[in-house]
Amino acid sequence: MSQFKREAGQGLVEYGLLVLLIALVIFVAIAVFGETVSSLYSQVVSNWP
């Protein structure tokens, strides 16, 4: 029984690390491409009929 609890806790830690990694990738992508996307969005909105 105690091993099952350890495995469940380990699963939670793994999911937490996965969420952290995904958040980090999104943050880096926004930091790298944010200005380009913002500029593109502004151009699209200004040319919208």
PyMOL commands that set and color helices and strands:
alter all, ss='L'
color gray80, all
select helices_A, chain A and resi 2-46
alter helices_A, ss='H'
color red, helices_A
deselect
rebuild
show_as cartoon
